[in-house]
């Protein structure tokens, strides 16, 4: 196997907040992949940094009477401490406020200027008259100018994906003061992305660098039209780097933040006698792998590759994009205590069990992962304690202080069969398909435990004449245990260290899974992992409730409703109260299906109706008349996925036969909103 040279990054955590368990999905996912690559013998470097610039840091420092540097220094220490508590191990952890980052910003800016991609124009920007500052995109919220979804951030809509400027928001509000922002004119600098449209189309659609659903998303939402100019400057006052050839203007945080990847690499190189160009120059033989959440896809798959290409830098080999964390099927909730800070979790539960649980949920796609607390307890106790650690606890104590058998005993082919699984498991790790890998590893543990059950070393121990048989049985059990630990080492580094100490043999290579240990000494057995108790989880939740209430200036007894966060008013429910209860038998009679609108037309003589042809896949179609004319233009609907009632009895109307119904919300007229499934759904799928 040829050794690879790999540089890995995670998204830079913002220096204005602490790490919570939602953040940890990404850093644990990345750390597992890095540890796996190192175990395979590749040269793999993992760098990250704090994202430190922007208005939020400036406002916070002002409120606290401190300098921005003091604020970000304190948060850096907290971030590093939290990551270490979960065995997230960086080769370098830097800061976007470093001199290395400033220098690389200058260098890349110079190349972008030379390429003729920069233009200047006056911009109407929102200004907070109470806070006395222009507002960064993330600190303005309002109604999307395209789909009219409320409570959207100032740069792109989380509902329809449209990008816009904060000034285009409907009814915007400042998140700093709650004030209605004023519109003021300031000079801004823009990068003309449309000039590199062909490159971005080629790079994103090559099939090599992005997950298919990401490539399709970019093609459908952005690359099909002219790319908008990217606003990369902000006027003073602003905490960041001043643009050298535009005094009074500062690089927008999304310009200098990804350059922080290069700056952090530079720091690592300086500390290890290496040259950063050997990693980041376009002709480098290194692979660059970025791990990010799906909320920052646009920046890492269009802006960032465009910057790198223009500056003659190495392009990412792969951008690995993951979904979000939900708890019990819902967004993390402060009132319910499920908005858990990393530091709070670490007080109550071991880090390794969260690493394993996340791994058991993470696939190679963009699906959100759910932390079900009951399942969490059951899975840890069943998989890690009941299956993996059980192999050692039921055998090691019988040979502690002695040695394993000099020759590996007959185990019915168990070790060899599990060794043959090594490359398959490696391919799953490589593809970030951790959940499939965990299932395969637990299947191996099941077979190993059956061996222990069949040989019963605790019974053999009672018969002195069967000492050799006992030693052989324990040798097999401990080797099967160690083999499984090698496969789990990227996920559970602490268990790997404990196993090294128990069997006096390092786990330094994936190949350790291919050959059994013989004749080595066995140390005194100590418990490797304890069962998780529901009480530990509940204590963590209760402390989170108290902490969240205190942070919000509340007491623990004051209920905080999730609707307060999302500003969900009760007007719609009040206008149309809930219907009478129905049974599950009533509900299953309605056959809801995903359908694609393949044709949409005006209906002559109809004031409210559009005629839709819906495809259910496989040539199955439905003709539907829908009362959505005031809300939608027919040409915007073709190709869209909707939810339809597919088994509705056909109805003969004045304009033709209607064979179903599309599902929508709203009060009617222009206030109609078609329901659409998430990306990945296909026509014909039933909605349950």
FIBATI-276147 format. One line per 10 residues: number of its first residue (from 1); for each residue x, y, z of C-alpha. Coordinates in steps of 0.2 Angstrom, whole numbers, plus 5000, padded with zeros to 4 digits. Example, Ala and Ser with C-alpha at 12.3 -4.5 7.8 and 13.67 -1.06 7.14 Angstrom:
2
1	5062 4978 5039  5068 4995 5036
! end
This chain:
688
1	5000 5000 5000  5007 5017 4995  5009 5029 5009  4999 5045 5007  5002 5063 5012  4986 5070 5019  4981 5087 5027  4964 5087 5036  4954 5102 5043  4938 5104 5052
11	4928 5120 5051  4935 5134 5063  4924 5136 5078  4919 5154 5081  4928 5162 5096  4912 5169 5103  4905 5154 5110  4909 5137 5119  4909 5120 5111  4893 5110 5113
21	4889 5092 5108  4882 5097 5092  4899 5105 5087  4907 5088 5092  4899 5078 5078  4911 5086 5066  4927 5086 5076  4924 5068 5082  4920 5063 5064  4936 5071 5058
31	4947 5064 5072  4941 5047 5069  4946 5048 5050  4963 5056 5055  4967 5042 5067  4962 5029 5055  4973 5036 5042  4988 5036 5054  4984 5019 5059  4985 5014 5040
41	5002 5021 5040  4999 5037 5030  5006 5053 5035  4991 5063 5040  4991 5080 5048  4976 5088 5057  4975 5107 5059  4962 5119 5065  4960 5136 5072  4949 5148 5081
51	4939 5159 5069  4941 5176 5078  4936 5191 5068  4920 5200 5065  4907 5211 5073  4902 5199 5087  4919 5198 5095  4920 5217 5094  4903 5220 5102  4907 5207 5116
61	4924 5214 5120  4916 5231 5121  4902 5225 5133  4915 5216 5144  4927 5231 5144  4941 5220 5137  4951 5220 5121  4946 5208 5108  4963 5199 5110  4959 5195 5128
71	4942 5188 5123  4948 5177 5110  4963 5171 5121  4951 5165 5135  4940 5156 5122  4955 5148 5114  4959 5140 5130  4942 5134 5133  4940 5126 5116  4957 5117 5117
81	4952 5110 5134  4935 5104 5128  4942 5096 5112  4955 5087 5123  4941 5080 5134  4934 5071 5119  4951 5065 5113  4950 5076 5098  4969 5078 5094  4975 5092 5083
91	4993 5093 5076  4991 5112 5077  4977 5123 5083  4980 5141 5078  4970 5157 5076  4964 5168 5062  4971 5183 5071  4988 5177 5069  5002 5185 5059  5003 5170 5048
101	4985 5172 5043  4988 5190 5040  5002 5187 5028  4993 5173 5018  4978 5185 5017  4989 5198 5009  4997 5185 4997  4980 5178 4991  4973 5195 4989  4987 5200 4978
111	4984 5185 4967  4966 5188 4966  4969 5207 4962  4981 5202 4948  4968 5190 4941  4956 5205 4938  4943 5197 4949  4940 5212 4961  4928 5227 4958  4922 5241 4970
121	4904 5247 4972  4894 5256 4984  4883 5245 4995  4868 5249 5005  4872 5240 5021  4862 5238 5038  4869 5248 5052  4864 5246 5070  4861 5263 5077  4860 5257 5095
131	4876 5246 5094  4885 5259 5083  4891 5247 5070  4888 5240 5053  4880 5223 5055  4888 5207 5049  4877 5195 5039  4875 5183 5053  4869 5196 5065  4854 5201 5055
141	4838 5191 5054  4822 5194 5044  4811 5187 5031  4818 5179 5016  4815 5190 5000  4812 5175 4989  4802 5161 4999  4796 5173 5013  4802 5161 5027  4803 5171 5043
151	4818 5172 5055  4832 5169 5042  4850 5175 5043  4857 5189 5033  4866 5180 5020  4857 5164 5014  4840 5156 5017  4840 5140 5027  4823 5135 5019  4826 5138 5000
161	4845 5141 4999  4844 5158 4991  4859 5169 4994  4856 5188 4996  4862 5203 5005  4856 5208 5023  4848 5224 5015  4837 5213 5005  4829 5205 5020  4811 5209 5024
171	4808 5217 5041  4826 5214 5047  4831 5215 5065  4849 5217 5073  4853 5202 5084  4865 5214 5095  4852 5226 5101  4835 5221 5093  4834 5237 5084  4828 5240 5067
181	4844 5243 5057  4846 5258 5046  4852 5258 5028  4869 5267 5025  4880 5267 5010  4898 5261 5011  4911 5256 4998  4913 5237 4997  4925 5226 4987  4919 5211 4978
191	4926 5196 4970  4918 5192 4953  4915 5173 4954  4906 5173 4937  4923 5175 4929  4928 5158 4936  4911 5150 4933  4918 5137 4921  4931 5131 4933  4919 5130 4948
201	4907 5120 4937  4920 5108 4932  4928 5106 4949  4911 5103 4958  4903 5092 4945  4919 5081 4942  4912 5067 4954  4928 5067 4963  4927 5081 4976  4910 5081 4983
211	4896 5070 4988  4883 5068 4974  4869 5076 4983  4881 5091 4986  4886 5093 4968  4868 5092 4962  4863 5105 4975  4876 5117 4968  4871 5114 4950  4853 5116 4954
221	4854 5131 4965  4869 5141 4959  4879 5135 4944  4864 5135 4933  4863 5154 4933  4877 5168 4933  4886 5168 4950  4884 5183 4960  4898 5194 4965  4905 5189 4982
231	4906 5204 4995  4922 5201 5004  4924 5218 5013  4917 5227 5028  4919 5245 5033  4926 5251 5050  4922 5248 5064  4926 5230 5062  4938 5218 5071  4949 5210 5058
241	4963 5213 5046  4963 5230 5036  4964 5228 5017  4981 5235 5013  4975 5243 4996  4959 5249 5003  4961 5259 5019  4946 5259 5031  4940 5242 5024  4942 5225 5032
251	4942 5208 5025  4925 5200 5029  4927 5185 5041  4923 5172 5027  4937 5178 5017  4951 5176 5030  4943 5161 5040  4947 5148 5027  4964 5155 5024  4966 5150 5043
261	4968 5132 5037  4984 5138 5028  4990 5148 5042  4988 5134 5055  4998 5123 5043  5011 5136 5042  5013 5136 5061  5014 5117 5061  5027 5118 5047  5037 5131 5057
271	5037 5120 5072  5042 5104 5063  5055 5111 5050  5044 5109 5035  5039 5120 5021  5020 5125 5019  5022 5126 5000  5025 5107 5001  5007 5105 5007  4997 5120 4999
281	5006 5124 4982  4996 5118 4967  5009 5105 4962  5010 5098 4980  5008 5079 4981  4997 5081 4997  4979 5078 4998  4968 5091 5006  4952 5085 5015  4940 5097 5023
291	4926 5092 5035  4912 5104 5037  4893 5105 5041  4881 5107 5027  4876 5125 5033  4893 5131 5026  4893 5121 5010  4892 5137 4999  4908 5145 5006  4918 5129 5005
301	4913 5123 4988  4912 5139 4978  4921 5153 4986  4936 5144 4994  4940 5133 4978  4939 5149 4968  4951 5158 4980  4963 5143 4980  4963 5141 4961  4966 5159 4958
311	4980 5160 4970  4989 5145 4963  4986 5134 4979  4982 5116 4981  4963 5112 4979  4954 5100 4991  4954 5082 4986  4937 5080 4995  4925 5091 5005  4917 5079 5017
321	4900 5087 5022  4889 5081 5037  4872 5084 5044  4867 5092 5060  4863 5084 5078  4846 5082 5084  4841 5076 5101  4826 5064 5102  4821 5070 5085  4821 5089 5089
331	4833 5103 5088  4844 5104 5104  4833 5113 5117  4839 5124 5131  4823 5122 5141  4823 5103 5140  4842 5103 5144  4847 5094 5128  4857 5109 5123  4872 5102 5132
341	4889 5110 5132  4905 5099 5130  4911 5104 5147  4895 5099 5155  4894 5082 5146  4912 5078 5152  4907 5080 5170  4895 5066 5169  4899 5054 5156  4915 5046 5147
351	4920 5054 5131  4923 5038 5122  4905 5032 5123  4899 5048 5114  4913 5045 5101  4906 5028 5098  4888 5033 5098  4891 5046 5085  4901 5034 5075  4887 5022 5075
361	4876 5035 5067  4887 5044 5055  4886 5038 5037  4894 5046 5021  4879 5057 5017  4872 5073 5024  4858 5066 5034  4856 5073 5052  4860 5061 5066  4849 5059 5081
371	4855 5057 5099  4841 5047 5107  4846 5046 5126  4837 5030 5130  4845 5022 5115  4862 5030 5119  4862 5021 5136  4856 5004 5129  4869 5005 5114  4884 5008 5125
381	4879 4995 5138  4875 4982 5125  4889 4985 5112  4904 4992 5121  4902 4984 5139  4891 4969 5135  4900 4964 5119  4918 4971 5117  4924 4974 5135  4915 4958 5140
391	4928 4948 5130  4942 4954 5141  4933 4954 5157  4928 4936 5155  4945 4930 5151  4960 4941 5156  4958 4939 5174  4961 4920 5172  4978 4923 5164  4984 4939 5173
401	5002 4938 5178  5005 4924 5165  5007 4923 5147  4997 4919 5132  4999 4902 5123  5015 4900 5113  5006 4895 5098  4989 4902 5093  4976 4889 5097  4962 4882 5085
411	4948 4894 5086  4937 4887 5072  4944 4901 5060  4937 4916 5069  4953 4926 5070  4956 4923 5051  4939 4927 5046  4939 4943 5056  4956 4947 5048  4949 4945 5031
421	4937 4959 5035  4951 4971 5038  4951 4979 5020  4932 4980 5020  4932 4989 5036  4946 5000 5030  4936 5005 5015  4921 5010 5026  4931 5021 5037  4939 5029 5021
431	4922 5033 5015  4916 5040 5032  4903 5026 5032  4906 5024 5051  4889 5017 5055  4892 5002 5043  4909 4999 5050  4902 4999 5068  4889 4986 5063  4902 4975 5055
441	4913 4976 5070  4899 4972 5082  4895 4957 5072  4913 4951 5074  4911 4954 5093  4895 4943 5093  4904 4928 5085  4919 4931 5098  4907 4931 5113  4899 4915 5106
451	4916 4907 5107  4918 4912 5125  4901 4906 5129  4905 4889 5122  4922 4887 5130  4917 4893 5147  4934 4898 5154  4926 4902 5171  4921 4883 5171  4938 4877 5165
461	4947 4887 5179  4939 4875 5192  4948 4860 5185  4967 4860 5188  4969 4847 5174  4962 4859 5161  4975 4873 5164  4982 4872 5146  4964 4872 5139  4960 4887 5150
471	4975 4896 5144  4971 4892 5125  4953 4898 5128  4959 4914 5135  4972 4917 5122  4959 4916 5109  4947 4927 5118  4960 4940 5121  4966 4940 5103  4948 4942 5096
481	4946 4956 5109  4962 4965 5104  4958 4962 5085  4941 4971 5088  4950 4985 5098  4962 4988 5083  4947 4990 5072  4939 5002 5085  4955 5011 5089  4951 5027 5078
491	4934 5028 5088  4940 5023 5105  4958 5028 5107  4957 5027 5126  4952 5008 5125  4966 5005 5113  4978 5012 5126  4970 5001 5140  4972 4986 5129  4990 4990 5125
501	4994 4990 5144  4984 4974 5147  4993 4964 5134  5009 4973 5134  5009 4976 5115  5007 4993 5106  4992 4996 5094  5001 5006 5081  4995 4999 5064  4980 4993 5056
511	4990 4977 5052  4990 4973 5071  4973 4965 5066  4980 4953 5055  4991 4942 5066  4987 4935 5084  4998 4938 5099  5007 4923 5106  5018 4921 5121  5016 4938 5127
521	5013 4943 5146  4996 4948 5152  4995 4962 5165  4983 4963 5180  4966 4966 5173  4957 4982 5178  4940 4987 5172  4940 4994 5155  4923 5002 5154  4908 5004 5166
531	4890 5003 5161  4881 5019 5159  4867 5023 5171  4851 5033 5166  4854 5043 5182  4871 5050 5174  4862 5056 5159  4848 5064 5169  4860 5073 5180  4869 5080 5164
541	4852 5086 5157  4847 5094 5174  4863 5103 5175  4861 5109 5157  4844 5116 5161  4851 5126 5176  4866 5132 5166  4855 5137 5151  4843 5146 5163  4857 5155 5171
551	4865 5161 5155  4848 5168 5149  4846 5177 5165  4833 5165 5171  4830 5154 5186  4829 5136 5183  4810 5136 5187  4806 5148 5173  4801 5138 5157  4809 5143 5141
561	4798 5138 5126  4807 5133 5110  4794 5144 5100  4802 5159 5109  4819 5155 5100  4811 5152 5083  4798 5166 5085  4784 5154 5080  4768 5164 5083  4751 5156 5087
571	4741 5165 5074  4740 5151 5061  4734 5139 5074  4722 5151 5081  4715 5154 5064  4713 5136 5060  4712 5125 5076  4717 5107 5077  4704 5095 5070  4696 5081 5080
581	4708 5066 5084  4710 5052 5072  4716 5035 5074  4731 5027 5065  4719 5017 5055  4711 5033 5049  4728 5040 5044  4735 5025 5035  4720 5025 5023  4728 5041 5015
591	4743 5036 5004  4755 5051 5004  4768 5049 4990  4783 5060 4984  4780 5066 4967  4789 5076 4954  4780 5090 4945  4784 5087 4926  4771 5099 4919  4763 5115 4926
601	4750 5125 4916  4738 5139 4918  4720 5134 4917  4709 5144 4905  4695 5152 4914  4701 5147 4931  4705 5161 4944  4714 5150 4957  4719 5134 4948  4735 5127 4940
611	4735 5111 4931  4749 5099 4937  4756 5083 4930  4764 5073 4944  4776 5059 4941  4776 5045 4954  4791 5036 4945  4790 5021 4933  4778 5030 4921  4765 5032 4934
621	4757 5050 4933  4743 5059 4941  4733 5074 4933  4730 5087 4947  4721 5104 4948  4728 5114 4963  4722 5130 4970  4740 5138 4970  4739 5150 4956  4741 5166 4966
631	4756 5159 4975  4766 5151 4961  4771 5154 4943  4769 5137 4933  4787 5138 4926  4795 5139 4943  4786 5122 4948  4793 5110 4934  4805 5098 4942  4800 5101 4960
641	4797 5087 4972  4780 5088 4981  4770 5078 4993  4753 5072 4985  4738 5062 4990  4740 5048 4978  4725 5037 4982  4712 5051 4982  4696 5046 4973  4697 5055 4956
651	4685 5070 4954  4677 5076 4938  4679 5095 4938  4674 5108 4925  4691 5109 4918  4695 5090 4918  4698 5075 4929  4708 5078 4945  4717 5062 4951  4724 5068 4967
661	4730 5083 4978  4746 5091 4982  4749 5095 5000  4752 5113 5006  4751 5125 5021  4745 5142 5023  4728 5152 5023  4726 5152 5004  4728 5165 4990  4746 5171 4990
671	4749 5163 5007  4751 5145 5001  4767 5135 5004  4769 5118 4995  4777 5105 5006  4793 5097 4999  4804 5082 5005  4822 5084 5010  4836 5081 4997  4837 5062 4993
681	4819 5059 4992  4813 5051 4975  4796 5050 4967  4785 5036 4972  4792 5035 4990  4778 5034 5003  4777 5047 5017  4774 5039 5034
! end
